[in-house]
C-alpha cells in the first residue's frame, strides 16, 4: 500500500484499528493536505478517542521545548508507554522544513516504533493549523497512543492556540530572557498547569523562578497552583520532577472530577475555534472573488466608509446575516 491509490477509507480505518503505522502516517498526511477523507477518518474513529493523556508544551521560541519533549519521551518510554508527538511550527511554510529541525532534536526516537513524531507547518490548511492539529491529535489518540505531546510556539496567535486540547499545559520559560516574563505577564496562554524553567544552571534561574512565583501570586486563587520546575533538558536533569508535576496535575483532575468536564469544555472550544477559522477563510475568499466586496474595503481604506458599516454589509452579503437583528 505504498501509493495513494492503494489506500481507501476502509483500508485506512482497518490499519488504524490494527496498529499499522503506515496507515497512521498516511492518515495524518491527509490531514496536513486538507483532504476530505481525513474528516471521514476522524469521524469514524472519534468514538475511540479520549483514552490518551494529552500534554501541551508551549512557550516562547528558543527556550528548549523540543529538548524538553525529547527528554520526556525518553522518560515516559522507559515506563513502557506508547507516545505520539505533534510539533507545531507556524513559521514554516513547508512541513518538511519544520520536520528537519525536529529530526535533529528528536532523532533518538525516530527508530522507536512505539513513538510517532510528526511536525506540522502552516501549508494551506482550510481551517488553519488548529484544525489540522486537532485532527492529528484525535487520530493519534484513536490509534492507541498512551501519551500525546503537542508542542507549540507560544506566540498568542489564535491559529496555534491548540494546547486547549491538552489535559495538562506546560509553559516553558528560559532564565535571562525578559521575553519570557513579558510573555507570562501578557498571558501567553491562560495560566498554565505546570511551569518549567529550563537551563537551570543559568545564574538567573532561581531569580526567574521567584519572579514567576510572584506573578502567579497576583492571579485569582484556583484549586490548583501551578508548580514551578527547574530543568536542564539537554542533560535530562529535572525531567523526572517535571513529569511528576504533570502526573500530579492529572491526578488532581481525576480526583476532583474535573478531567472529563475540562475535556468537554476544551472540545467545545475547539469546535468554535475551527468554525471561526473556516469562516475567516470563507470570508477572505468571498471578498477576493467579489469586486463589490473589495470595493467596500477600498472605501474603508479611503475613509469614505466606516469599518463597522463595511462589516455589516459584508456579513449580509456573504453569510446572509442581518447584523442589526
C-alpha positions in Angstrom: 0.0 0.0 0.0 2.7 2.4 -0.9 0.7 4.5 -3.3 -2.1 6.9 -2.7 -4.5 4.8 -4.8 -3.9 1.8 -2.6 -5.3 3.5 0.5 -9.1 3.6 0.8 -11.2 4.9 3.7 -11.9 1.2 4.6 -8.2 0.1 4.5 -7.1 3.2 6.4 -9.6 2.6 9.1 -8.7 -1.1 9.3 -5.0 -0.1 9.5 -5.6 2.5 12.2 -7.5 0.0 14.3 -4.9 -2.7 13.9 -2.0 -0.5 14.8 -0.5 -0.1 11.3 2.0 2.8 11.4 1.8 3.3 7.7 -1.9 3.8 7.9 -1.4 6.4 10.7 1.3 8.2 8.7 -1.0 8.3 5.6 -4.0 9.5 7.6 -2.0 12.4 9.1 -0.7 13.3 5.7 -4.3 13.5 4.5 -4.9 15.8 7.5 -2.0 18.0 6.5 -3.2 18.3 2.9 -6.7 19.1 3.9 -8.1 16.0 2.1 -11.8 15.5 2.8 -11.0 11.8 3.6 -9.2 13.0 6.7 -12.5 14.3 8.1 -14.2 10.9 7.4 -11.4 9.1 9.2 -11.7 11.3 12.3 -15.5 11.0 12.3 -15.3 7.2 12.2 -12.6 6.9 14.9 -13.8 9.6 17.2 -15.7 7.3 19.5 -12.4 5.5 20.2 -10.8 8.7 21.5 -10.5 10.1 25.0 -8.0 7.4 26.2 -4.7 9.2 25.6 -3.2 11.6 28.0 -2.5 14.8 26.1 0.2 17.1 27.3 0.7 20.6 25.7 4.2 22.1 25.8 4.3 25.8 24.9 6.5 28.8 25.4 8.5 31.5 23.5 10.9 30.4 20.7 14.3 29.2 21.8 13.5 28.1 25.4 14.3 24.4 24.6 10.7 23.0 24.1 11.8 20.3 21.7 14.7 19.3 24.0 12.2 19.0 26.9 9.8 16.9 24.8 12.7 14.6 23.7 13.7 14.1 27.4 10.1 13.5 28.4 9.6 11.0 25.6 12.7 9.1 26.8 11.4 9.0 30.4 7.8 8.0 29.5 9.0 5.3 27.1 11.1 3.9 30.0 7.7 3.4 31.7 6.6 1.2 28.8 4.0 3.7 27.5 3.5 4.5 23.8 3.8 8.1 22.6 2.7 10.4 19.8 4.4 13.8 19.3 2.9 16.7 17.3 5.4 19.6 16.8 3.6 22.7 15.5 5.7 25.2 13.6 3.5 28.1 12.4 6.5 29.9 10.9 7.5 27.1 8.5 5.7 27.2 5.1 6.6 23.6 4.5 6.1 20.7 6.8 9.4 19.2 5.6 11.2 22.3 6.8 9.6 22.0 10.3 10.4 18.3 10.4 14.1 18.8 9.7 14.6 20.8 12.9 12.7 18.2 14.9 14.7 15.4 13.4 17.8 16.9 14.9 16.3 17.3 18.4 14.2 14.1 18.4 16.5 11.9 16.4 17.0 9.4 19.2 13.3 8.4 19.0 12.7 8.0 15.2 13.6 4.3 15.2 11.3 3.5 18.1 8.2 2.0 16.6 6.2 3.0 19.7 7.0 6.7 19.2 5.2 8.5 16.3 6.5 12.0 15.6 5.0 14.5 13.2 5.8 18.2 12.6 3.1 20.4 11.2 3.6 23.7 9.3 1.0 26.1 8.0 0.8 24.9 4.5 -2.7 25.6 3.3 -5.0 24.1 5.9 -8.6 25.1 5.2 -9.4 25.9 8.7 -6.0 26.9 9.9 -3.4 25.0 11.8 -5.7 24.5 14.8 -8.0 22.2 12.7 -5.1 20.1 11.4 -3.6 19.7 14.8 -6.9 18.8 16.4 -7.4 16.1 13.7 -3.9 14.7 14.1 -4.2 14.5 17.9 -7.5 12.7 17.6 -6.0 10.2 15.2 -3.1 9.5 17.5 -5.5 9.0 20.4 -7.7 6.7 18.3 -4.6 4.8 17.2 -4.0 3.9 20.8 -1.1 6.1 21.9 -0.9 6.4 25.7 0.5 9.9 25.7 0.4 12.6 23.1 2.7 15.6 23.4 1.7 18.7 21.4 4.5 21.2 21.2 3.7 24.8 20.0 5.3 28.1 19.7 3.6 30.3 22.3 3.0 33.4 20.2 -0.6 34.0 21.2 -1.7 33.6 17.6 -5.2 32.1 17.5 -4.0 29.6 14.9 -1.5 27.9 17.2 -3.5 28.1 20.5 -4.3 24.4 20.2 -3.0 23.4 23.5 -6.6 23.8 24.6 -6.7 20.1 23.6 -4.4 19.3 26.5 -5.2 17.7 29.8 -2.1 19.4 31.2 -0.5 22.5 29.8 3.3 23.0 30.4 4.7 26.5 29.9 8.4 26.5 29.2 10.5 29.6 30.1 14.2 30.4 30.0 16.2 32.4 32.5 17.9 35.6 31.4 15.1 36.3 28.9 12.9 39.3 29.5 10.7 38.0 26.7 9.7 35.0 28.8 8.5 37.1 31.8 6.8 39.6 29.5 5.1 36.7 27.7 3.8 35.3 31.0 2.6 38.8 32.1 0.8 39.3 28.8 -0.9 35.9 29.1 1.0 33.8 26.6 -1.8 31.4 27.3 -4.3 31.2 30.1 -2.4 30.4 33.3 -0.6 27.1 32.6 -0.9 24.0 34.8 2.9 23.5 35.2 5.7 25.9 34.6 9.2 24.8 33.7 12.3 27.0 33.8 14.7 25.3 31.5 18.5 25.7 31.7 18.6 25.6 35.4 22.3 26.1 35.6 21.9 29.7 34.4 22.8 32.2 37.1 19.4 33.8 36.7 17.4 30.6 37.0 16.5 31.0 40.7 15.7 34.7 40.2 13.4 33.9 37.4 11.6 31.2 39.4 10.9 33.7 42.1 9.7 36.3 39.6 7.3 33.7 38.1 6.0 32.7 41.5 5.3 36.4 42.3 3.4 36.9 39.0 1.3 33.8 39.7 0.5 35.2 43.2 -1.2 38.2 41.5 -3.7 36.0 39.8 -7.0 34.7 41.1 -6.9 31.8 43.6 -7.5 28.5 42.0 -7.9 24.9 43.3 -4.6 24.1 41.5 -1.4 26.2 42.0 1.0 25.6 39.0 4.2 24.1 40.3 7.5 25.6 39.0 10.1 23.1 38.0 13.8 23.7 37.1 15.3 21.5 34.4 18.3 21.1 32.2 16.7 19.3 29.3 19.8 18.6 27.2 21.3 16.6 30.1 18.0 15.2 31.2 18.2 16.9 34.6 14.9 17.7 36.4 12.8 15.8 33.9 11.6 13.3 36.4 10.4 16.1 38.6 8.7 17.7 35.6 6.8 14.6 34.7 5.8 14.0 38.3 4.3 17.5 38.3 2.4 16.7 35.1 1.1 13.4 36.6 0.2 15.2 39.8 -1.9 17.6 37.9 -3.7 14.8 36.0 -4.4 13.0 39.4 -5.8 16.3 40.7 -8.2 16.5 37.7 -9.3 12.9 38.1 -9.8 13.1 41.9 -11.7 16.4 41.7 -13.9 15.1 38.9 -12.6 17.8 36.6 -10.9 15.8 33.9 -14.0 14.9 31.8 -15.5 18.4 32.5 -12.3 20.1 31.3 -12.1 17.9 28.2 -15.7 18.7 27.3 -15.2 22.4 27.7 -12.0 22.3 25.6 -13.5 20.3 22.8 -16.4 22.7 22.6 -13.9 25.5 22.4 -12.1 23.7 19.6 -15.4 23.5 17.7 -15.7 27.3 17.8 -12.0 27.8 17.0 -12.2 25.6 13.9 -15.5 27.1 12.9 -14.0 30.6 13.2 -11.0 29.6 11.1 -13.2 28.2 8.4 -15.5 31.2 8.5 -12.5 33.6 8.2 -11.1 31.6 5.2 -14.6 31.7 3.6 -14.8 35.4 4.1 -11.4 36.1 2.7 -12.1 34.1 -0.4 -15.5 35.6 -0.9 -14.1 39.1 -0.7 -11.2 38.3 -3.0 -13.7 36.9 -5.6 -16.3 39.7 -5.4 -15.4 43.2 -6.9 -18.3 44.8 -4.9 -16.9 43.5 -1.6 -13.4 44.6 -2.5 -14.8 48.0 -3.2 -16.2 48.2 0.3 -12.6 47.6 1.7 -11.3 50.3 -0.6 -14.0 52.6 0.7 -12.8 51.9 4.3 -9.1 52.5 3.3 -10.1 55.8 1.8 -12.1 56.7 4.9 -15.2 57.1 2.9 -16.9 54.2 4.7 -16.6 53.3 8.4 -15.3 49.8 9.3 -18.5 48.6 11.1 -20.7 49.5 8.2 -18.4 47.6 5.9 -18.6 44.6 8.3 -22.4 44.7 8.3 -22.6 44.8 4.6 -20.0 42.0 4.1 -21.8 39.8 6.6 -25.1 40.4 5.0 -23.8 39.5 1.5 -21.5 36.6 2.4 -23.5 34.9 5.2 -26.9 36.4 4.6 -26.8 37.7 8.2 -28.6 40.9 9.2 -26.2 42.4 11.8 -29.0 44.5 13.2 -31.0 41.5 14.5 
